[in-house]
Amino acid sequence: MRDVDIFSVELDAPRDGAQRIVSRDELARASRFVFERDRRRYLNGRAALREILAGYVGRAPERIEFRVNSYGKPSTGRVFFNVSHSHELAMIAVSRTREVGIDVERIDEKFMRENIAERFFSPGEVSGLLSVTLRERSGAFFNCWTRKEAYVKARGVGLSLALSSFEVSLAPGEPARFLRGAGDWSIEALETKSGYAAAVVAQGAENPIESRNAASDWLNRAGLSIIRKWPEPCQVS
C-alpha cells in the first residue's frame, strides 16, 4: 500500500510570500521568536505545510484551517499528516488513509549526556544502547529517540503515553521495528541529510509503510521536494 508521502523542507531556503500564506495566529507566534532566523524558519515551515496540504484537500494554502485534539495534535479533517523540524530541516508525512507520525532530529551528543536514555528509554533499550560500540552510540541513541517520538506523535496522545511503555530497535544497520508494546503500527527509518536522524510511523502493522510518488505541478510551483522511500529511494524536486 503506497499511501504515505514524506516531504523534506529546507527551512533556510528563500521562500517568497510565506507571510501571505500563513494565518494571523501563525504570524503572531512568529513574532514572539527572539531571533530572526527562528522566525524565518517557523514561517517557512508553516507555509510549506500549507502548500503541501493544498494539493491534497483542494484548497488555497491560506484557506486551510487546522484544528487540534485535546493533546495538541493538528488535523484538517480530510487527510492525516504530521510535521517535525530540527534546526534548518523539516519533514512532513501525509496520508489519505491512516494516522502518521514523523520525527527528525539533528544528532547532538550533548543531548545524550542529559541522562535521556535512563529517564525515558525502556530497560531493554538502555541495555541495547550500552551494547553498541562508543562510535555507534550516538547513532543508536537518535535511532531510538526519533522512532519513539514518531510513534508518540502518530498516536496523538501526548505525554500520556510513556516513552518506556514500548520498545524499538536501535542498533545501527538493524531495520527499524517495534519490539514490544506498539500493537497495530508500522515503523520505518528515513534517510535524510548528513548529521540528522529521522523515522516515520503509520497505523497498520500489516501494511508496511510505502510512500506514494505524488510529485506534480503543485509541488513544483511550491518549490518543494518529496522523498519516495519505497520501493526505492529517489527525490523529486
N, C-alpha and C positions, 0 to 999 in steps of 0.2 A: 504494500500500500504506500504509494508515494504521495504523501499528504502533508509533509512538514517542510516549510520553506525557511531557510536560515539566511539572514542578511547580515552583512558586515558593514559598518559605517565608520569612516574616519572622521572623528569629531572636530579635528583641527583643519579639515579641508574647507576652502572658501565655499560658502553657501549663500547665494543671493536670495533675499526675500523671506528668510526664516521668520522674521518678526511679523510678517503679514499673514503667515500661516497659523501660528500658534494662537492660543486663546488668551484672554485677558488674565486669567488666573496663572497661566504659564509665564506670561510676561512679568507678572507681579513676583512670582517665585524667582525668576531670573534676576530681578532687580535686587534681591536680597543676598546674592553672592558677592563676596568681598572683591574677588579678583575677576578682571575682565575675561581672562582665559576660561574660568569656570562658567561665567555667564554665556560665553560663546558656545562652549561645549554643550551646555544644557539646552540652549535654544536650537542648536544644530541637531541634537538628538531627538528633541520633540518634533521638529519639523520633518525630519527623516521618517519618524514613526508615522506621522500623519500622511505623508506622501505614499508610504508603503501600503498602509491600510486603505487608502483611497482606491487603489486598484482592486481591492477585494470587495469593498462594500458599495462601490459605485457612487461615491460622493466626493465633492471637492474636499481637499485636505482640511481647509479651515472650517468646514461644516461638520466634521466628525466630532461626536460627543462621547465622552468617556464617563463611565460610572464605576464605582469601586465597591467591592464587597466589604463586609464588616472587618476584614483583616487588611484591607487596603489594596487588594489585587484589582487592577483595572480591567475593564472589558468594554466592548462596543455593543454586545448583544447579538452580533452577527458572525463574528469569527473569533477564534481563540488566538491569543497572542501573549507574548511575554518579552520583556526588554531587560538587558543588563548592560552596564557600562563601567569601564575602569580606565581612568586617565583619558587618553585620547581615542579610545576604541569603544564602540558599542556593538552589541549583537542583538538581533531581534529574531524570534521564532514566531511563525504564523501557521495556523492550520484551520481548515474549514470544518474538520471533523472531530477533533479531540483536544483536550486540555494539554497545554505545553508549558514548560518552564525552561529557562536558559540562564546560564551564568558564565561570565568571563571575568578573569582576574589577572592583573599584572603580577608576575612572580616577584615577590619581595620577601627576602629571607628574614627581615626584621619582624614581619607579621608572624612568622613561625615561632619566633622567640618569645611570644607573649603567652605561652602555655595554652595555645588554642587547642591543640590536639588533646591534651589531657582534660581540658574543660568540656569539649564538645564532641569528640570522636567516641565511637564505641570502643570497648576494650579490645575487640578483635582488630579494629582499625589502628589503634595505637600500637598493638603488637606488630601488625603488618608494616607500619611506618618504621619501627625500630629495626625490622629485619632487612631493610634495604640498605645499600651502602650509603655512606655520607654524601657521596657525589650525586646519588639519585634521590636523596631525601626531599629536597625542595620540590622536585617534580612530582614525587609521590604525594607530598602534602597537598599541593594545589590540585592534583587529580582528585583527591578525596574531597577537598573543600568545594570545588566547583560542582562536582556530582551531587553532593549533599545539598548545596544551595539550589541547584536546578530542580531537585525533587521537591524541596520545601516550597519553592515558587510555583511549581506546577500544581501542587496540592492547593495552594491559595489559602492556607490556614495560619500563616504567620508563625509566631513563636510558640503557638500552642502545640506544634509538632516538634518534639525534642530531636535535636540532631543525632543524639546517641540511640534513638529508638529504632534505627535502621542502619544497614551496613552496606558499603560499596567496595568494589575492588579499587586498588590504588597503585599497584606496582607498575612502574614504567614498562611499556610494551605489552602489558596484560590488557585484554579487552575490557571496556567498561561494562560492568554488570552489577546488579543488586545481589547481595549475598544473603540478606535477611531483612524482613520487615517491610518490604515495599509493596507486595501484592501485585495488583494489575497495572504495572507501569513498565515502560521500556526506557533504556538509557543509552546514550552514545557519547563518546568523547569527540570533540571537534578540534580539528587542526586550525590554528589561527596564526597571527603574526608572531615572530620570534619574541620570547620573553613573556608570553601570555599562556594561560590555560583556559579551556572552555569545555562546557558539557551541555547537552540538551536532554530533557526528559519529556516523554509523552505518555498519555494514558493508553493502556492496552498492551499487556505483556505478550500477547500472541501476535501482535502486529509490529514487527521491528520498524524503527524509525527510518523512513526514507524521504528525502526531500524532493519535491516536485520542481521541475525546471520551469519557473514562472517568468523568465525574462521576457519582456515585451516593451512596447513603446513607452508605457507609463514609467517603467523603471529607467529607461534611457533618458527620458526627459528630466527625471528627478536626479540623475547623476548618481544612482545607487547601484550596488552590486549584490547579486545573490550567489551564495555558495551552494552548489549542489554536491552534497557529500555522498550520496548513494544513488546509483550503484558505483560510480567512480567520481573522484574529486575533479572539479573544474570550477572556474569562476567566470561569470559573465558580467561585463561592465556596461 
